[in-house]
Amino acid sequence: MFTYYFYWYDSQTGGHLQPSSLHTHFPAGEQPSWRSVEWQQKQLSDMTYAGIDVALAVYWGFDRPQDVWSTAGLDVLAQAGRMITQRGGKAPRIGMFLDTSIVDMRDLTSTGGQQWFYANFKDFFTRIPRDQWALIDGRPIAFLFTSDFTAAMNQSTFDYVYQHFESDFGVRPYIVREVSWDSPILRWERGERVRDTAHPIRTENRYLWGAAIHGYNDCCGVAAVGPGFDDRGLAGRSGTFTDRESGAFYERTFQAAIRSGKPYVVIETWNEFHEASGIAEAQEYGRAYLDLTRQLTARFRAAN
């Protein structure tokens, strides 16, 4: 059981907490901040309560001064997890969700593009202690967001990551790509990717983004589920809305994933409160989605 964990909030500066951009709100009195060990501990403890094994930390790279939370917040996250286990508790393991919107239309087939791409993997897994890595078959887990922000990529993009990660860490990563990475991008024309469909990309697994909007899609080795979605009123957004139906949409989606028999499920999302796709404790829902997720994850384990 995986979930996407957005640790970018900062009550000290108001980062990602502007009232006009939030469709879901943190509980009254809570001071969400990536700087706070206590806040990150609460998120991890709530994930454990809900039956989640892996927190996929939504990482925005190491070289953007405006996003210092992306790197410094990982150090706090690791400390929070360590403190939970030192007290005899259980914390989710940590995997990487590379938010590839930061690719910023780089060419990931070029030497410079490949070096930059891999440097994000290296930075993330250097900051998270090895005993906290989420693993499949002994290999650290990295999910990729869509290829929408990539000028070009092919198998060499991933082979470069595999080669250098193995050289630096002694193990090959387990990469779960979003389906838009399935075939190389040669270039863009009139706003559309031009692909080389004759040479499909090979990584360990794949998933489809958008479960919070569309529900379950039986496309991939990793089943994706979500509770609903709302980005109406957000600047630059199309105004997409998927009704939660008081939890019925989420339960239906999750039950379809369980019936699929797939061994891995990712929840979209833990706490993306801008898009109202979170299941974390919130003013609007209290802990209802934590309790529902706890029931659903138990059904998933019973079925598997």
C-alpha positions in Angstrom: 0.0 0.0 0.0 1.5 3.3 -1.2 0.3 6.9 -1.0 1.6 10.2 -2.3 2.8 12.4 0.6 2.9 16.1 0.0 5.2 17.5 2.6 5.6 21.0 1.0 3.2 22.9 3.4 4.8 25.5 5.7 2.7 27.3 8.3 5.8 29.5 9.1 5.8 31.1 5.7 2.3 30.2 4.4 3.9 28.1 1.7 1.2 26.1 -0.2 -1.3 27.2 2.4 -2.8 30.3 0.6 -6.6 30.1 1.4 -7.6 30.7 -2.2 -5.7 27.7 -3.4 -7.0 25.1 -0.9 -10.1 23.1 -1.5 -9.5 20.9 1.6 -8.2 22.3 4.9 -6.1 21.0 7.7 -7.8 20.4 11.1 -8.4 23.5 13.2 -5.3 24.3 15.2 -3.0 22.1 13.2 0.2 23.9 12.0 1.3 21.9 9.0 5.0 22.4 8.2 7.7 20.4 6.6 10.0 22.0 9.2 8.1 20.3 12.1 9.2 16.9 13.2 6.0 16.6 15.2 3.8 17.4 12.2 5.6 14.9 10.0 5.4 12.3 12.8 1.6 12.7 12.9 1.3 12.2 9.2 3.4 9.0 9.3 1.5 7.7 12.3 -1.8 8.3 10.7 -0.6 6.5 7.6 0.3 3.5 9.7 -3.1 3.6 11.3 -4.7 3.6 7.9 -2.7 0.6 6.8 -0.3 2.3 4.4 3.2 0.7 4.1 5.0 3.3 2.0 5.0 7.1 2.0 5.9 8.3 -1.5 7.5 11.7 -0.7 6.6 14.1 -3.5 10.0 15.5 -4.4 10.7 18.6 -6.4 14.4 18.4 -6.9 17.6 19.7 -5.3 18.4 22.7 -7.4 15.5 25.1 -7.1 16.2 27.7 -4.3 12.4 28.5 -4.1 11.7 24.9 -3.2 14.1 24.4 -0.3 11.4 22.3 1.4 12.0 19.6 -1.2 15.4 18.7 0.2 15.4 20.0 3.8 11.9 18.5 4.3 13.3 15.0 3.6 15.8 15.4 6.4 12.9 16.2 8.8 10.8 13.3 7.4 13.6 10.8 8.0 14.0 12.2 11.5 10.3 11.8 12.2 10.3 8.2 11.0 13.3 7.4 13.1 11.8 8.8 16.2 8.7 6.8 15.8 10.6 3.5 15.5 13.0 4.4 18.3 9.9 4.6 20.6 8.8 1.1 19.4 6.2 2.3 16.9 5.8 1.6 13.3 6.3 4.1 10.5 5.8 3.7 6.7 9.0 3.2 4.7 9.9 6.0 2.4 9.8 5.9 -1.4 10.4 8.6 -4.0 7.7 10.3 -6.1 9.6 12.4 -8.6 7.2 15.2 -9.6 8.5 15.4 -13.1 6.9 18.8 -13.7 10.3 20.1 -12.6 11.9 18.6 -15.8 10.9 21.9 -17.4 11.1 20.5 -21.0 14.6 19.3 -20.7 15.9 16.8 -23.3 16.6 13.7 -21.2 18.3 11.9 -24.0 21.2 14.5 -23.9 24.2 13.9 -21.6 23.4 17.0 -19.5 19.7 16.0 -19.3 20.5 12.5 -18.2 23.0 13.8 -15.6 20.4 16.2 -14.2 17.7 13.5 -14.1 19.9 11.0 -12.2 21.1 13.7 -9.8 17.5 13.9 -8.4 17.5 10.2 -7.7 20.9 10.4 -6.0 20.0 13.4 -3.9 16.7 11.8 -2.7 18.2 8.4 -1.7 21.2 10.0 -0.1 19.0 12.0 2.2 16.8 9.1 3.2 18.7 6.6 5.4 18.9 3.1 3.8 17.1 1.5 6.7 14.1 3.7 5.9 14.0 3.0 2.2 10.8 1.3 0.8 11.9 -1.8 -1.1 10.6 -4.3 -3.5 12.8 -7.3 -3.9 15.5 -5.4 -2.0 15.4 -2.5 -4.4 14.5 1.1 -3.5 11.2 2.4 -5.0 10.8 5.5 -7.2 7.6 6.5 -8.9 7.5 9.0 -11.7 4.8 11.6 -12.5 3.8 12.1 -16.1 6.2 12.9 -19.1 4.1 16.0 -19.9 7.1 18.3 -19.1 9.8 16.3 -21.0 11.1 17.5 -24.3 12.6 14.1 -25.2 13.4 10.8 -23.5 14.2 7.2 -24.4 15.5 4.0 -22.8 18.9 5.5 -22.4 17.3 8.0 -20.0 16.5 5.1 -17.6 19.6 3.1 -18.4 21.7 6.0 -17.2 19.8 6.1 -13.9 20.2 2.3 -13.4 23.9 2.3 -14.2 24.8 5.3 -12.0 22.5 4.4 -9.1 23.9 0.9 -9.0 27.5 2.3 -9.1 26.7 4.8 -6.2 24.4 2.6 -4.0 25.2 -1.0 -5.0 21.6 -1.8 -5.9 19.3 -1.2 -8.9 16.2 1.0 -8.2 12.7 -0.2 -8.7 11.2 2.4 -11.1 7.4 2.7 -11.4 6.7 4.9 -14.4 3.5 6.6 -15.3 2.1 5.3 -18.5 3.0 8.4 -20.5 6.6 7.2 -20.2 5.8 4.0 -22.1 7.4 4.9 -25.3 10.2 7.4 -26.2 9.5 11.0 -27.0 11.3 12.1 -30.1 10.1 15.7 -30.1 6.9 17.8 -29.7 4.8 19.0 -32.7 1.8 21.4 -32.3 1.6 20.6 -28.6 1.7 16.8 -29.1 4.4 14.2 -28.3 5.9 12.5 -31.4 6.8 9.0 -30.1 8.9 6.1 -31.2 6.4 3.3 -30.5 8.7 0.6 -32.0 11.0 0.8 -29.0 9.0 0.7 -25.7 10.5 1.8 -22.5 11.4 -0.8 -19.9 11.2 -0.3 -16.2 10.1 -2.5 -13.4 6.4 -1.4 -13.2 3.9 1.2 -14.3 0.7 3.0 -13.1 -1.8 5.5 -14.4 -2.2 8.9 -12.9 -5.7 10.3 -12.5 -7.5 7.7 -10.3 -8.8 10.5 -8.0 -10.7 11.8 -11.1 -11.5 8.7 -13.1 -11.5 5.8 -10.7 -9.8 2.5 -11.2 -8.3 1.6 -14.6 -7.1 -2.0 -15.1 -4.1 -1.0 -17.1 -1.0 -1.5 -15.1 0.9 -3.6 -12.6 0.2 -1.0 -9.8 -3.5 -0.3 -9.1 -4.3 3.3 -8.5 -7.3 4.5 -6.4 -8.5 7.9 -5.2 -11.3 9.6 -3.2 -12.4 12.3 -5.6 -11.0 15.6 -7.0 -11.7 19.3 -7.2 -9.5 21.9 -8.9 -12.3 24.4 -9.7 -11.2 27.9 -9.1 -7.5 27.2 -9.1 -5.6 29.6 -11.4 -4.8 28.0 -14.8 -6.9 24.9 -14.2 -9.7 23.6 -16.2 -12.1 23.1 -13.3 -12.3 19.3 -13.0 -14.6 17.9 -10.3 -15.2 14.3 -9.2 -17.8 14.0 -6.4 -16.6 12.0 -3.4 -20.2 10.7 -2.9 -19.5 10.7 0.9 -16.8 8.0 0.4 -18.8 5.8 -2.1 -16.6 6.8 -5.0 -13.4 5.9 -3.1 -14.8 2.6 -1.8 -16.0 1.6 -5.3 -12.6 2.4 -6.8 -10.7 0.6 -4.0 -13.0 -2.5 -4.3 -12.2 -2.7 -8.1 -8.5 -2.6 -7.3 -8.9 -5.4 -4.7 -10.8 -7.5 -7.2 -8.0 -7.0 -9.8 -5.7 -9.1 -7.6 -2.8 -6.8 -8.2 -0.2 -6.9 -5.4 0.4 -3.1 -5.2 -2.1 -0.3 -4.7 -1.3 3.4 -4.7 -3.7 6.0 -3.1 -3.9 9.3 -4.9 -3.3 11.1 -2.6 -2.5 11.4 1.1 -2.8 15.2 1.4 -2.9 17.1 -1.9 -5.4 19.6 -0.4 -5.2 22.0 -3.4 -6.9 19.4 -5.6 -9.0 17.9 -2.8 -7.7 14.4 -3.4 -6.4 13.7 0.0 -7.5 11.1 2.6 -5.6 12.6 5.5 -7.4 14.2 8.4 -9.1 17.4 7.3 -11.7 19.9 8.6 -14.2 18.8 6.0 -14.1 15.0 6.7 -12.4 14.6 10.1 -10.8 11.2 10.2 -13.5 9.5 8.2 -11.2 8.7 5.3 -8.5 7.3 7.6 -11.1 4.9 9.1 -12.4 4.0 5.6 -8.9 3.4 4.3 -8.1 1.2 7.3 -11.1 -1.0 6.5 -10.2 -1.1 2.8 -6.5 -1.9 3.3 -7.6 -4.7 5.6 -9.8 -6.1 2.8 -7.0 -5.8 0.4 -4.6 -7.8 2.6 -7.3 -10.5 3.3 -7.8 -10.9 -0.5 -4.1 -11.2 -1.2 
